[in-house]
Amino acid sequence: MPAITPEQFLARVRKQAPAPAPAYLFLGPEAYYRRLCKEALIAEALNAESRAEGLTQIDLEETSLREILDDARSLSLFTP
């Protein structure tokens, strides 16, 4: 996906078109907009009950890339 403004991203997420991408990278000088876009994406992708199992937040200062990739490759025990 090419670079878009926070407003464009929020409009796309709210319309749910197209389907969410496998990964997103939020960059920009405004932490407010990065947080707003992240929260909108999470709200649209996962309902409240699914967030505990379906969302992983990683601190890159504490976690190695190898650990992140291992976690991403592992299957969840709760997957239907």
Contacts in CASP RR format, 6 or more apart in sequence:
PFRMAT RR
TARGET T0000
AUTHOR 0000-0000-0000
METHOD contacts of the structure
MODEL  1
MPAITPEQFLARVRKQAPAPAPAYLFLGPEAYYRRLCKEALIAEALNAES
RAEGLTQIDLEETSLREILDDARSLSLFTP
1 21 0 8 1.000
4 12 0 8 1.000
6 30 0 8 1.000
6 33 0 8 1.000
6 36 0 8 1.000
6 37 0 8 1.000
9 37 0 8 1.000
9 40 0 8 1.000
10 36 0 8 1.000
10 37 0 8 1.000
10 40 0 8 1.000
12 18 0 8 1.000
13 20 0 8 1.000
13 37 0 8 1.000
13 40 0 8 1.000
13 41 0 8 1.000
13 44 0 8 1.000
14 40 0 8 1.000
14 44 0 8 1.000
16 44 0 8 1.000
20 41 0 8 1.000
20 44 0 8 1.000
20 45 0 8 1.000
24 37 0 8 1.000
24 41 0 8 1.000
26 33 0 8 1.000
26 34 0 8 1.000
26 37 0 8 1.000
26 38 0 8 1.000
27 34 0 8 1.000
28 34 0 8 1.000
42 51 0 8 1.000
42 55 0 8 1.000
46 54 0 8 1.000
46 55 0 8 1.000
53 76 0 8 1.000
53 78 0 8 1.000
54 76 0 8 1.000
56 71 0 8 1.000
58 68 0 8 1.000
58 71 0 8 1.000
END
